[in-house]
């Protein structure tokens, strides 16, 4: 759902991705921008928590304030509330006033005890394996008028695109890190095989067989044993390097 200024907002969210070192950092910044956006729309101070569900597990990742993060986490612990309902229905869910709405009595007591009077849960559509929601908290009742909810939906549409991009970048980085680690291990093992070939005047296959047998006999990882072999011939620690 597009809203005025949405292009500028997406550029802002894109810049947050560029400036963040990980998904958690990005979501922390996202929650602050979301809180500011809804505060302007409602004309009152609003805080925001972000819940990310990946592979059927729900975890609160970030909040614009300590209270927002805490209230979001407590909702996950209780397993019921407007944010969880929004994730399940994939539609915005409003808790207008904790004093009069009785749908989530246990969580509403927590909200009231922490000075929160109203909540808005807004889902972010990601894909079949992961979803996220923005959980907005206000100390004032009945602040989420239809126009404010519409504004939240518009922001959530852009935020969902940004979160999808951030998660893809993070997954790609994790894959690259795994590949780099694997190649570094391969380099260490190949060098150790070269040492064994020179010492035993054997083929590479024979050297690999000797290394594998020793690894099994010692119950030691192949890469660690290969590192030990290199350490002995170099009188110190050997650092292998792989440039992808």
PyMOL commands that set and color helices and strands:
alter all, ss='L'
color gray80, all
select helices_A, chain A and resi 6-19+23-42+66-78+82-89+105-113+146-200+204-218+222-234
alter helices_A, ss='H'
color red, helices_A
select strands_A, chain A and resi 46-54+57-63+93-95+118-127+130-138
alter strands_A, ss='S'
color yellow, strands_A
deselect
rebuild
show_as cartoon
